[in-house]
Amino acid sequence: MNFDALAEAERNAMQNGKALQGTILRRKTVSPENIYLFKTEVLRALSDETRQGIIVLLGKHGSLCVNDLAAYFNVGRPTVSHHLHVLREAKVVKSEKLGKEMHYSLNLRNIRRSIKSLDKVLDSIEMTRD
């Protein structure tokens, strides 16, 4: 049984009030809700130094286009576009077309949600170690 199938079975069992038989469950302190709320895409998006720099610049300036961002880094527009694509897929940034160019800004709501989810996962891990 793969992880997704196990988590689905756990959710169904919790909703129906039944225990899973023949399946080893994770400790109760790590709930499926905590794991599913936390998105690994956000960590992957934040793991790159250039993307971290983009986040800092967007936080400082509010909204920037690819040309503006490329001017800050020693990389071309296609590279900046790739980094923005990764950040957009992780919902760390959002885009809006202004005139002929796309402008990017931070998606603070989703960033906060991801941080809260990560904090819940870390709390659950700490509880299992105590």
N, C-alpha and C positions, 0 to 999 in steps of 0.2 A: 504494500500500500504506500503510495507516494505521499509527500507532505501535504499537498493540496487536498487529496482525498481524505487523509486523516483529519485535517482541520475541518473539512466539510462534515465528516462523520461526527466529530466532537460537537460542532455547532448544532447539528440535528439532535444529537443525544441530549444536549443541554436544553434545547427547546422542548423536547418531548419528556424531559425528566427521567430519561433512561440512561443507564450506564452502558458503555461499550463493553462487550464481552470478547475476550481473545485478542484485544488490542492494548498495547501499552500506551498509556496516555502521558502527556507531559504533566509536570506538577501543576496543581490548580492555580498557583500564583501567576502563571503565565497563561493568560486567557487568549483564545483565538482572536478576540476583538483587538487586543493590544498588538498582536503580531500583524493583523491585517491593516490596522490603521497606520502602522509604520511602513513607509515606502523606502525600499532600498535604492530606488532611482534617485532620491534626493541626496543620499550619501554619495552615490557615484557622481552625481552632478557637482557636488561640492568638493570632490576629491582633487580636482585639477586646479593648479595655481592660476592659470589664465581665467578660468571660470570664477574663481574666488575674486580675482581683480575686477572682473566684469560686475560682480555683485556689489563690490565696494563702490565702484564708479556709479552704478545705478542708484545705490543708496545715497550717494553724495549729490548727484545731479537730478535724480528723479526719473528722467526719461532721456534716452539717447538712441540714435540710429547707428547702424553698422559702421558707417564712415566715421562717426565721432568716436566709437569704441576702438576701431582699428587704428586711429591716430594715437591712442595711448599705448598700444602694444607694438612690438616688433614682429607683427604677423600681418598677413594679408586679409582682405575682406572675406574670402572663402573660409579661412580658418575661424575668424570671428563668427561668421554665420553658422559654422558647424557647432561651435561652443554655445551659441544662442539656441540652436536647435536642441541640444542636449538639455539645457536649462529649461526650455519651453516644454519639452517632453516630461520633465520631472515636475513641471508646474511651479518652478522657482521664479520664472519670469513670465510676464504676459506681453503680448504685442498688440499694437494698434497702428493702423495705417493713417498717417497724417500727410496729406498731399501725395507725393509720389513715393515716399519712403515709409518703411516700417519703423516705429519707435518702440523701444523695449523699456519695461519698468519692472520693479520687483513685485512679486505676488506675495505680499506680506502675510496675508491671511493663510495661504497654504504653507508658507515657511513656518509660521507659528504652530499650525496644526501638526506639521511633521515633527517639530521640536517637542511638542507635548506628547506625541505618540512615542518618540524615542525615549523621553523621560519615563513614561509608563513602563516600557520594556526594561529599561535599566533598573527601575524600582523593583520589578518582578524578579530580575536576576539577583539583585541584592537580597531580596527576601528568601530566595532559595539557598543562598549561601550562609545565611544566619542560622 
